[in-house]
Amino acid sequence: VAVGQTTPQPTTIGRFDRQRRAEQQRRAEARAPEWNQRRARVAQVRPVLEQRITRQREEQTRLVESHRKIATEQRKTANERQRLEEQRIQVRDAQARATTDAERRRVADEQRKLQRQQATVEANRARIQQQQRASQQAEARRRDDVAKRDRAEQQRVKAEQARRLQTQQRAEAQNLATRKGEIDKRKAED
């Protein structure tokens, strides 16, 4: 059997002939502006999204720190309240055991001191609750502001996308009309 080397036909090995390759090139060139617009849009949107994610992370960190601080204050207040209650019980027991006037005066002084401390603890508790309410209100206002900004941004993006879609549809219609004209022209030439 004689083996000879022949050059394969481009159509038999899956290559496009010159006309089909030129048509593909025209289509790619026609779509290049669309892809460039998409790349520009991605480059425009990416920083906005990254900024939003960063802002959300910072907000989450701030909330965690705020809650942690409030929880610490509440634990301190609860511990102080418990300590004062134990002291009050001790003073009451000491007053019941007091036999002399001097001892009774000392116990009464301790009781007044304990009441002042308890009043201070209650004032701190009220202050903490007020701070917590103010913090929650400020956080709610800030979230509302962020939500408003996000809605405005979404509306702007939506309008821009609608405008871009209309432009793209017009360009596609124009390209279709151009291609149809070329096809009709080729048919007329044949």
Salt bridges, closest charged atoms under 4 A:
GLU23 OE1 - ARG26 NH2 2.50
GLU23 OE2 - ARG27 NE 3.66
GLU34 OE2 - ARG38 NH2 2.94
GLU59 OE1 - ARG142 NH2 3.15
GLU65 OE2 - ARG68 NH1 2.76
GLU80 OE2 - ARG83 NH2 2.27
GLU85 OE2 - ARG88 NH2 2.30
ASP101 OD1 - ARG104 NH1 3.37
ASP109 OD1 - ARG112 NH2 2.17
GLU110 OE2 - ARG106 NH1 2.63
GLU122 OE2 - ARG81 NH2 3.16
GLU122 OE1 - ARG125 NH2 2.94
GLU139 OE2 - ARG142 NH2 2.41
ASP150 OD1 - ARG52 NE 3.77
ASP150 OD1 - ARG55 NH2 3.22
GLU153 OE2 - ARG156 NH2 2.53
GLU160 OE2 - ARG41 NH1 3.45
GLU160 OE1 - ARG156 NH1 3.08
GLU160 OE2 - ARG164 NH2 2.54
